[in-house]
Amino acid sequence: MPPANAGVEVLDARGHEDVTFEIEGFTIDVADRGVIAFGALDRGSFEASDHLPVEAIGGYEVIVVREGFLGVSLAGTGEPVRSTGWGGGIDVGPEGAFSRFFPFSLSSVQDVIERYDEISSELAGWPLQPEYGTSKDEEGTSYYYAVKDPSSDEDWIHPSELEHLGQAYMPPR
């Protein structure tokens, strides 16, 4: 049986220098399939992890805008503040907000590699930017998500800039 990483080439690693090079994401090429870009992972992501941020797969670059209580709080009181997070990928891990979009569990980088075609197929049905799909989780966080047309070189458009979304997206005040 070939090793788990057979046919996988690391194309790049994104991050910054601190005491060491801190990886914020990386892109791999999976033989006979294509490219997968992951967000920041930890060592556990290669065996079993609750969170797996996928930024691109199957030619589809994903974007998510999150609006709600995202961990931001007032410095003086610690009171939670509604905020907006823009960018990044979709968390497809078992505890991730986008795990429910897939009829199978993804808990490791290897799972994402093995389910490349099924994940790509799901994303093929997502709204193409400038359209956005919407979803809300159990905690009340709203998610606005889209994929970029693989043939497009246009920049991402923030949902707040799109008149047709009207009341669907209101940035926090």
C-alpha positions in Angstrom: 0.0 0.0 0.0 1.4 3.4 -0.9 2.1 6.0 1.8 -0.8 8.4 2.7 1.0 11.3 1.0 1.9 9.5 -2.2 1.1 11.8 -5.2 0.9 14.9 -3.1 3.3 17.8 -3.7 3.5 20.9 -1.4 3.3 24.0 -3.7 3.7 26.7 -1.1 3.4 27.5 2.6 2.0 30.9 3.7 2.9 32.4 7.0 5.3 34.8 8.8 8.6 34.7 10.6 8.5 34.9 14.3 10.8 32.7 16.4 10.2 30.1 13.7 8.2 30.2 10.5 4.6 30.1 11.6 2.5 28.5 8.9 -0.8 30.2 8.2 -1.8 28.0 5.3 -0.4 25.9 2.5 -1.3 24.7 -0.9 -0.8 21.1 -2.3 -1.2 19.5 -5.7 -2.9 16.1 -5.6 -1.8 13.9 -8.5 -4.5 13.3 -11.1 -6.9 15.7 -9.3 -5.7 19.2 -8.7 -4.9 21.8 -6.1 -6.1 22.2 -2.5 -5.4 25.3 -0.4 -5.7 24.9 3.4 -5.8 27.6 6.0 -3.9 27.3 9.3 -3.7 23.8 10.6 -2.2 22.1 13.6 -0.3 18.8 13.8 -3.6 17.0 14.7 -5.1 18.1 11.4 -3.1 15.3 9.7 -4.7 12.6 12.0 -7.9 13.9 13.5 -9.1 17.5 14.0 -12.3 19.3 14.8 -11.5 22.1 12.4 -10.2 21.9 8.8 -10.1 25.3 6.9 -10.2 24.8 3.2 -9.6 27.9 1.1 -9.7 26.4 -2.4 -10.3 23.0 -4.0 -11.2 21.7 -7.5 -10.5 25.1 -9.1 -13.0 26.7 -6.7 -11.7 29.5 -4.4 -14.1 30.0 -1.5 -14.9 33.1 0.5 -16.9 33.5 3.6 -18.1 36.5 5.5 -19.0 35.8 9.1 -21.2 38.2 11.2 -22.0 37.7 14.8 -20.2 37.1 18.1 -16.9 36.0 16.8 -14.8 36.3 19.9 -14.3 40.0 19.9 -15.0 41.8 23.2 -14.6 45.2 24.7 -11.2 45.7 26.4 -12.5 47.3 29.5 -15.4 45.1 30.3 -14.9 41.9 28.3 -18.5 42.3 27.0 -18.9 40.5 23.6 -19.3 42.7 20.6 -20.9 41.7 17.3 -18.4 41.8 14.5 -17.7 40.8 11.0 -15.0 38.5 9.7 -14.2 38.6 6.0 -12.1 36.2 4.1 -10.6 32.8 4.7 -12.0 29.5 3.8 -14.7 27.1 4.9 -14.2 25.0 8.0 -15.2 21.5 6.9 -14.0 19.7 10.1 -16.6 18.0 12.4 -17.0 21.1 14.5 -16.8 23.5 11.5 -19.7 25.7 10.4 -19.6 24.1 6.9 -19.4 20.4 8.0 -23.2 20.2 7.6 -22.9 21.0 3.9 -21.3 17.6 3.2 -23.0 14.1 3.7 -19.8 12.7 5.0 -17.3 13.5 7.8 -14.0 15.2 7.2 -11.6 15.1 10.2 -8.1 15.1 8.6 -6.1 16.5 5.7 -6.2 12.9 4.3 -10.0 12.9 4.4 -10.1 16.1 2.3 -7.6 14.6 -0.2 -9.6 11.4 -0.4 -12.9 13.3 -0.8 -11.5 15.8 -3.3 -14.1 15.0 -6.0 -17.1 15.1 -3.7 -16.0 18.4 -2.1 -15.4 19.9 -5.5 -18.8 18.7 -6.7 -20.6 20.4 -3.7 -18.7 23.6 -4.4 -19.7 23.5 -8.1 -23.3 24.1 -6.9 -22.5 27.1 -4.7 -23.3 30.7 -5.7 -20.7 32.3 -7.9 -19.5 35.6 -6.6 -21.0 38.3 -6.7 -23.9 36.2 -5.6 -23.7 34.8 -2.0 -25.5 32.0 -0.2 -26.5 32.4 3.4 -26.4 30.2 6.4 -26.8 30.6 10.2 -25.4 28.4 12.9 -26.8 27.4 16.3 -25.1 30.4 18.0 -26.7 32.9 15.6 -23.6 33.6 13.5 -24.5 34.4 9.9 -22.4 33.1 7.1 -22.4 34.6 3.6 -20.5 32.2 1.2 -19.6 32.0 -2.4 -17.0 30.6 -4.8 -15.1 32.5 -7.3 -15.6 31.6 -11.0 -12.4 29.6 -11.8 -12.0 31.5 -15.1 -12.3 34.9 -13.4 -9.5 37.2 -12.4 -11.8 39.7 -10.7 -11.3 40.7 -7.1 -13.6 39.6 -4.4 -16.6 41.9 -3.8 -17.6 42.2 -0.1 -21.4 41.5 0.3 -21.9 45.0 1.8 -21.0 46.4 -1.6 -23.7 44.5 -3.4 -27.0 46.4 -3.8 -29.0 43.2 -4.7 -28.4 41.7 -1.3 -30.2 44.6 0.3 -31.2 43.7 3.8 -29.6 40.2 3.6 -26.3 41.6 4.7 -26.0 44.4 7.2 -22.6 45.0 8.7 -22.5 45.4 12.5 -22.5 48.9 13.8 
